Amino acid sequence: MAEPPLLAVRNLRVRFRMRDRMVYAVNGVSFDVERGHTLGLVGESGSGKSATLRAVAGLLPGTAELTGDVRLAGAPLEPGAILGSAGAHVATVFQDPATHLNPVQKIGDALRETLGVRRGLTGMAATAEAVGLLERVELAQARARMSCYPHQLSGGMRQRVMIALALACDPVMLLADEPTTALDVTTQRKVLVLLKRLQRETGMAMVFVSHDLAVIADVCDAAAVMYAGSIVERGPTQALLAAPAHPYSDGLIRSIPTLDPDAVVTAIGGAPPDMSAPPSGCPFAPRCPRCEPDCRVYSVRADVSPRFAACLHPLVKATA
Amino acid sequence: MSAVVEPRELEFALAAAPPRRRAHVEGIVGFALLGTILLAVVAVRVFQLGDPNAQNLQEALLSPSLAHPFGTDAVGRDVFLRTLYGGWIDILIGVSATAVSVVIGLVVGVAAAYKGGALDALLMRVTDAMIAFPFLILSFAIVTITGPGSILGVFLALVARGWPAYARISRGETLVVREHDYVLAARTLGLGPARILRRHIVPNVVRPCLVLSFADLIVNILIITTLSYLGLGIQPPTPEWGAIIADGQAYILTAWWISTLPGIVVVLFGVSISFVGESLGRIEGSLLGAAGNRG
């Protein structure tokens, strides 16, 4: 029997209890992440990409109900358990490093604390390792920065600190929830280069959530496009971007602005469905330019094959 | 190495060097005043510089002079010396009662907010009851139990009045802080609940409590003086600010200095604490300092 994938998610469903209704945020998402590989989850706001990541990481609030099977290296995880606290070598990097660092803790103390809890390092050894981690994330003047508070650092520097904290957990997998969205483009670029280098060095796997296809194209081996809480298309990043099979992926790619002044940017008309009352049939059907009558009735069931599109009338035949 | 400084570099150096810990005038005044008073009070007490209760009826009711900067009282005691001796007990009880109030309030508030449910309801109703209780009646009750003139009685009365405010503040702050992203982030790093509470929640809750404690310290010292003024607190002849002021009241028209000059010292002490608290609040990274713009 082959080695099980590092992360295997099957039929993950997340719904949020609201005051008077249920919101179905994630509706049967399945995917695998192999060791050392990067999976990108891409989609617009409300597509369920962040909810999926947070469900896997165990970070959903108490109003969330969660079902499905999540296995880490073959071992089933208790639904909703925080991955880091289970002692698993999984770390999370968040979108907004400004709010995810304790404002009254010096970054050196934060690193030493995590190193103490995760690796049992204390005193000089912890300090030396903390400086080493800050150097690995290319924070300039690492030693001097140890005594800085988060608010004394720029956004990019804070994100480097977040990444250093994640590395302190010695992760085999990094969950990245829009880690570059809050940064400006040049900083974003540097952080992406850093993440890719660290991944090469440590061999860790990544699940990378972003709404930015360009970012996904840059870092991810494989991409999964999410819409209305489901994966609508999955494939190797280059293949998917070059020849999208699902009309939604195609629309997403066409909606990226380019520097070419003559290029036409096409927006996808309409708005995503109300997830408290998911439509029957294909959820994208009301907005789909290629919608046929049968799309309103039937939808394609998601599977876990590496190349797949949940569309009755795909743009290209997606075959494994 | 050239000694010539590029103009742009110089400009940058000038622009890039705002003093990190700006000295505020009121901060300097506050620290100087507080330091002077504390130093004098401690020195007089530790080195026993003179006897505050030594009477000299031949030198009764002398107006301020070089020999007696604050003059003398009806039985010829040196008011300056008594004021300095008196500060010891006021400051000691004031600081310790405030500190104990902060600790009790913090523990109660954080526990109530973190555990929630029945414990929260119970602790907060007790807190409400304490806040609703008239303070003087409470102090009368406590002093009746401990006996008048008891330092313990004054201390307990102050703590009983003090802690509920801190409990309310820290409960509210804990409810806010526990939802912050950095608490979630700390959990993803595998830190345990006890550590998160101690290292990530309490340090963020403690600052508003400390800010209040500086104002509260002044109030507490005024309460100590009030209690002894009313005859409930420290009893004569033990020198104490309130007792000294009460003592001189009968002579306010003939010997104004007995009440007035110690009264001014009490006011200056209060003002200096307030200035120090204010200036600490502005110094980035200090005990009370705001951490960045997110408070």
Interface residues (C-beta under 8 A of the other chain):
Chain A: A57 L59 I82 L83 G84 S85 G87 A91 T92 F94 D96 A98 T99 H100 L101 N102 P103 V104 Q105 E113 T114 V117 R118 Y149 P150 H151 Q152 M162 L165 A166 A168 C169
Chain B: H180 D181 Y182 L184 A185 A186 R187 T188 L189 G190 L191 G192 R195 R199 H200 P203 N204 R207 G285 A291 G292 N293 R294
